[in-house]
Amino acid sequence: MSFLSTQQRQVLAELCQQNDTPFYVYDLDKLEAHLTTLTSQNVVKLWYAVKANPLSEIIKTLDKCGFDFDVASSGELNQVLGQGIDAKRVLNTGPAKSKKQIQHFLSKGVRTFVAESHNQVAWLNQAASEHNITLQILLRVQLRWPDSEKNPLGGDSLTPFGLGIEDWATLNITDFPALDFAGLHIFQWGNMLSSDKLAELWRAMIAPLQNLSAQLGFKLRILDLGGGLGIPYTANDQHLVWPQLLDALDNIKQSVGCEELWMELGRYAVGEIGFYANPVIEQKQNYGANQLIVAGGINHILRPAVTNQAFPAELLRQSSEATKSFLVHGPLCTALDSLGEFSLASDINETDWLIFAQCGAYGFTESMPYFLCHELPAEYTFKQGQISCVRQPETADYYLR
């Protein structure tokens, strides 16, 4: 199975002729079509988790399609506001909210926050009182799950995201008159590919969340389910079906009785529209294994080392040679720089390019670009037949002083 359309392959081939170092490409036509499908409903309010990909043209496309924006740092906030987004359409999430950051967000006009601790509640109330404003607050809840429900962002393990039911239950919301406690936020699963499993998890959390809001003394007007919707990284992975998810979400909304259901989509919004093109340096055999060394590694695309799950990769050119399994390694002086194992044409050589797909989310900005002083990759967008370079490749001279 190829993750590349004919048009995408043609665009990549043209750019590979113009470049000799790795680069990213984002298909904005595909992005807009996908986002339009997601927003053509009235069940759930959709926010974009900027951490997935903060590129300006991607933010502008999401804005055009009706998404609001979930930001977790002052840098993300400045990037979103720099694209002309109204601060009232920004939701501040993230486990680290210092007093200084809170003041920065308030000064920029942000009024909706997810609180992760008792300290953050107090700091938000203090800052809001100083500014003589009222802030809309959601409390982030970290639920405990049975061993069988372990997952990357929660399960029964302890994470820095929010607090448990018992810890939040000691909060006296009347002590914070500058805050409007509007709802709860729950997000403990990542890259889920089963609609049935997601619906099961959502159903399991309804009762404890309803009980908590009642115990704290506020109406659960907003339920924020975070993100966690997955995309396939192999040909055998399941695909989520958006209409089925909407049915499940509508049932959850009705069961909870909330006024609004929110989700912050990152990977599911933009993951499938990005590609990373990587020149092959050499093929070699080592202890009976076939290895490929490529020009870019975890300095450009870290996720395989973090999750032990590769982005799908294929040879750009067509080959009639038999395939064999290759271990693909980047250029860094660490064994961690492994991009996965792939079945590729046996005649692959130093004139070839590998194309990694599904790289629209958690690509370059999640990487470790400065290690070993390699070039920073260029980034391109493709829209209505036009290729635009949004960042030229940069050598280490760009950032070394």
C-alpha positions in Angstrom: 0.0 0.0 0.0 1.3 3.5 -0.9 0.4 6.5 1.2 1.2 8.7 -1.7 -1.3 9.9 -4.4 0.0 10.3 -8.0 -0.1 14.0 -7.7 1.8 14.0 -4.4 4.4 11.7 -5.8 4.9 14.2 -8.8 5.3 17.1 -6.4 7.8 15.3 -4.3 9.8 14.2 -7.4 10.0 17.8 -8.6 11.2 19.0 -5.2 13.7 16.2 -4.9 15.3 17.4 -8.2 15.7 20.8 -6.6 17.1 19.7 -3.2 20.0 17.7 -1.9 19.0 17.8 1.8 15.8 16.5 3.5 12.6 18.5 3.5 8.9 18.4 4.5 5.9 19.0 2.2 2.3 19.6 3.3 -0.7 19.1 1.0 -3.0 22.0 1.9 -5.7 20.9 -0.6 -6.0 17.6 1.1 -6.0 19.3 4.5 -8.8 21.7 3.6 -11.0 18.9 2.2 -10.4 16.8 5.4 -11.1 19.7 7.8 -14.3 20.7 5.9 -15.6 17.1 6.6 -14.7 17.4 10.3 -16.5 20.7 10.8 -19.7 19.9 8.9 -21.5 18.9 12.0 -23.0 20.5 15.2 -22.2 17.7 17.7 -18.7 18.8 18.9 -16.7 22.0 19.0 -13.3 21.4 17.5 -10.1 23.0 18.6 -6.7 22.5 16.9 -3.9 21.3 19.2 -1.1 23.6 17.9 1.6 21.3 19.3 0.9 18.9 16.4 2.2 21.4 13.8 2.5 25.1 14.3 3.3 26.1 10.7 1.6 29.4 9.7 -0.1 28.1 6.5 -1.5 25.1 8.4 -2.9 27.4 11.1 -4.5 29.7 8.5 -6.1 26.7 6.8 -7.6 25.5 10.1 -8.8 29.0 10.8 -10.5 29.1 7.4 -12.2 25.8 8.1 -13.7 26.9 11.4 -11.3 25.4 14.0 -10.4 27.3 17.2 -7.0 26.9 18.8 -5.6 25.0 21.8 -2.2 26.4 22.8 0.2 25.3 25.5 2.9 27.9 25.6 3.5 31.6 25.1 5.3 30.8 21.8 2.3 28.9 20.4 0.0 31.7 21.5 2.1 34.3 19.7 2.2 32.2 16.6 -1.6 31.8 16.5 -2.2 35.5 17.2 0.3 36.3 14.5 -2.0 34.7 11.9 -4.8 37.1 12.8 -6.7 34.7 15.2 -8.8 36.5 17.8 -7.6 35.6 21.4 -11.1 34.8 22.3 -10.8 31.7 20.1 -7.8 30.4 22.1 -7.9 27.7 24.8 -4.8 27.5 27.1 -3.9 23.9 28.0 -0.7 22.3 29.2 0.6 21.2 32.6 3.0 24.1 33.1 1.3 27.5 33.6 3.5 29.9 35.6 2.2 33.1 37.0 4.2 34.9 34.3 2.7 32.9 31.5 -0.8 33.4 32.9 -0.2 37.2 32.9 1.0 37.0 29.3 -2.1 35.2 28.1 -4.4 37.6 29.9 -2.6 40.6 28.4 -3.2 39.1 25.0 -6.9 38.6 25.6 -7.2 34.9 26.3 -10.1 34.1 28.6 -10.5 30.3 28.6 -8.1 28.0 30.5 -7.7 24.4 31.5 -6.5 24.3 35.1 -4.2 21.5 36.0 -3.8 22.0 39.8 -5.0 23.9 42.9 -2.1 26.3 42.4 -3.1 27.1 38.9 -6.7 27.7 40.0 -5.5 30.2 42.7 -3.0 31.9 40.3 -5.7 32.3 37.6 -8.2 33.7 40.1 -5.6 36.2 41.4 -4.6 37.3 37.9 -8.2 37.6 36.8 -9.0 39.7 39.9 -6.1 42.0 39.1 -7.4 42.5 35.6 -11.0 42.8 36.8 -12.2 40.1 34.5 -13.9 36.7 34.7 -12.2 33.6 33.2 -13.8 30.5 31.9 -12.2 27.5 33.6 -12.2 23.7 32.9 -10.6 21.4 35.5 -8.4 18.7 34.0 -9.2 15.3 35.5 -6.8 12.3 35.5 -8.7 9.1 36.0 -7.3 5.8 37.1 -7.9 2.9 34.7 -7.5 -0.8 35.1 -4.2 -2.4 34.0 -5.9 -3.5 30.7 -6.5 0.1 29.7 -2.9 1.3 29.9 -2.1 3.8 27.1 0.5 6.5 26.2 -1.1 9.4 28.1 -2.6 7.8 31.1 -3.9 4.3 32.0 -3.2 3.7 35.6 0.1 5.4 35.6 0.8 8.8 37.1 1.2 11.7 34.7 1.6 15.5 35.2 -1.8 16.2 33.5 -4.4 17.5 35.9 -5.4 15.9 39.2 -7.4 12.8 40.3 -11.0 12.9 41.5 -10.1 12.9 45.2 -7.6 15.7 44.8 -10.0 17.9 42.9 -12.8 17.1 45.4 -11.1 19.2 48.1 -11.4 22.4 46.0 -13.8 25.0 47.3 -14.8 26.9 44.1 -16.5 29.7 46.1 -13.0 30.8 47.1 -12.4 31.9 43.5 -15.0 34.4 42.5 -13.2 35.6 39.4 -13.4 32.2 37.8 -16.4 30.6 36.0 -16.1 26.9 36.5 -17.7 25.8 33.2 -16.6 22.2 32.8 -14.1 19.3 33.0 -11.3 18.2 30.7 -10.3 14.6 30.3 -7.7 13.2 28.0 -5.7 10.0 28.8 -5.3 8.2 25.5 -3.3 8.8 22.3 -3.6 7.7 18.7 -6.6 5.5 19.3 -7.7 3.7 16.1 -10.9 1.9 17.3 -14.2 3.8 17.4 -15.6 1.1 19.7 -12.7 1.5 22.2 -13.0 5.2 22.2 -16.8 5.1 22.8 -16.2 2.6 25.6 -13.6 4.8 27.3 -15.9 7.9 27.0 -18.8 6.0 28.5 -16.7 4.8 31.4 -15.8 8.3 32.4 -19.3 9.8 32.4 -20.3 8.8 35.9 -17.1 9.9 37.8 -17.0 13.2 36.0 -20.7 14.0 36.7 -20.2 13.0 40.3 -17.2 15.3 40.6 -19.0 18.4 39.1 -21.9 17.8 41.5 -19.6 17.4 44.4 -17.8 20.7 43.6 -21.1 22.4 43.0 -21.1 23.5 39.4 -23.1 22.5 36.4 -21.1 20.4 33.8 -21.8 22.8 30.9 -18.7 21.8 28.9 -17.1 18.4 28.6 -13.7 18.5 26.9 -12.6 15.1 25.6 -9.2 16.3 24.5 -7.9 14.5 21.4 -6.4 11.1 21.0 -8.0 10.2 17.6 -5.5 8.2 15.7 -4.3 7.8 12.1 -2.8 4.7 10.5 1.0 4.2 10.3 1.0 0.8 8.6 -1.1 -0.7 5.9 -2.7 -3.0 8.5 -3.8 -0.3 10.9 -7.5 0.4 11.4 -9.0 3.7 10.2 -11.4 5.7 12.3 -14.7 6.5 10.5 -15.7 10.1 11.3 -19.5 9.5 11.1 -19.3 6.6 13.5 -17.3 8.8 15.9 -19.9 11.6 15.6 -22.7 9.1 16.6 -20.7 8.0 19.6 -20.0 11.6 20.6 -23.6 12.6 20.2 -24.6 9.7 22.5 -22.0 10.9 25.1 -23.3 14.5 24.8 -26.9 13.4 25.4 -25.9 11.1 28.3 -23.9 13.8 30.1 -26.5 16.5 29.4 -23.8 19.1 28.8 -24.4 22.2 26.7 -21.1 21.8 24.7 -18.8 18.9 23.8 -15.2 19.9 23.0 -12.3 18.1 21.4 -8.7 19.3 20.6 -7.6 17.5 17.5 -3.9 17.4 16.5 -2.7 14.3 14.7 -6.2 13.5 13.4 -6.6 17.0 11.9 -3.2 17.3 10.1 -1.2 14.1 10.4 -2.1 12.6 7.0 -1.2 15.6 4.9 2.6 15.8 5.5 5.6 14.0 3.9 9.2 14.0 4.8 11.7 13.4 1.9 15.0 11.9 2.9 18.0 11.3 0.6 19.7 7.9 0.8 23.4 8.0 1.7 24.3 4.4 1.3 23.1 0.8 1.5 25.3 -1.7 3.4 25.1 -5.2 5.0 26.0 -5.7 8.6 25.9 -9.0 10.5 23.5 -10.4 7.9 21.2 -7.4 8.1 20.5 -4.9 5.3 21.0 -1.3 6.4 20.2 2.0 4.9 21.9 5.2 6.1 19.9 8.3 5.2 20.7 12.0 5.4 18.0 12.9 8.1 17.2 11.1 11.3 15.8 11.9 14.6 17.2 15.4 14.3 14.3 16.0 11.9 11.8 13.3 12.8 12.0 12.1 16.4 8.8 10.2 16.8 10.1 6.7 15.9 12.6 6.9 18.7 10.1 8.2 21.2 7.2 5.8 20.4 9.0 2.8 18.8 6.6 3.2 15.9 7.9 4.2 12.5 6.4 6.6 10.0 5.5 4.6 6.9 8.3 4.9 4.2 8.6 4.1 0.6 11.0 4.6 -2.3 10.2 7.6 -4.4 11.1 6.1 -7.8 9.5 2.9 -9.2 11.6 -0.2 -9.2 10.9 -3.7 -10.7 13.6 -5.3 -8.4 12.6 -7.7 -5.7 12.1 -6.2 -2.2 14.0 -7.0 1.0 13.9 -5.7 4.5 16.1 -2.7 5.4 16.9 -1.2 8.8 16.9 2.6 8.2 19.3 4.8 10.3 19.8 8.5 10.3 23.1 10.4 10.4 23.5 11.0 14.2 26.2 9.4 16.4 23.7 7.4 18.5 22.0 4.1 18.2 18.7 5.9 18.9 18.8 7.3 15.4 16.7 4.5 13.9 13.7 5.3 11.7 12.3 1.8 11.4 12.4 -1.3 9.3 10.9 -1.3 5.8 10.5 -3.6 2.8 12.2 -1.7 -0.1 13.5 -2.5 -3.6 16.9 -4.3 -3.3 18.5 -1.9 -5.8 18.1 1.2 -3.6 21.2 3.3 -3.7 22.8 6.7 -3.0 20.8 8.4 -5.8 17.5 7.6 -4.2 15.0 9.3 -1.9 12.9 7.8 0.8 9.5 9.4 1.4 8.0 9.2 4.9 4.3 9.7 5.0 1.7 10.7 7.7 4.2 13.4 8.9 1.8 16.3 9.1 1.8 16.0 12.9 4.7 15.5 15.3 7.3 15.9 12.6 10.0 18.6 12.6 8.9 20.6 15.6 9.0 17.5 17.8 12.5 16.7 16.7 16.0 17.4 18.1 17.4 19.6 15.3 20.6 20.9 16.7 22.4 17.6 17.6 25.6 17.1 15.4 25.0 20.5 13.7 23.2 19.1 10.6 21.1 21.3 8.3 17.6 22.2 9.3 15.1 20.8 6.8 13.2 23.0 4.3 9.4 23.1 4.5 7.1 23.4 1.5 3.4 23.7 1.0 1.4 22.5 -2.0 -1.9 24.2 -2.9 -3.9 24.3 -6.1 -1.0 23.3 -8.2 1.4 25.8 -6.6 4.5 24.8 -4.5 5.7 27.3 -2.0 8.8 27.2 0.2 8.0 28.5 3.6 11.5 27.9 5.0 14.7 27.3 3.1 17.1 24.7 4.4 19.5 26.2 7.0 23.0 25.2 7.9 24.3 25.2 11.5 25.6 28.7 11.0 22.0 29.8 11.3 21.8 29.0 15.0 25.4 28.7 16.2 27.0 31.8 17.6 
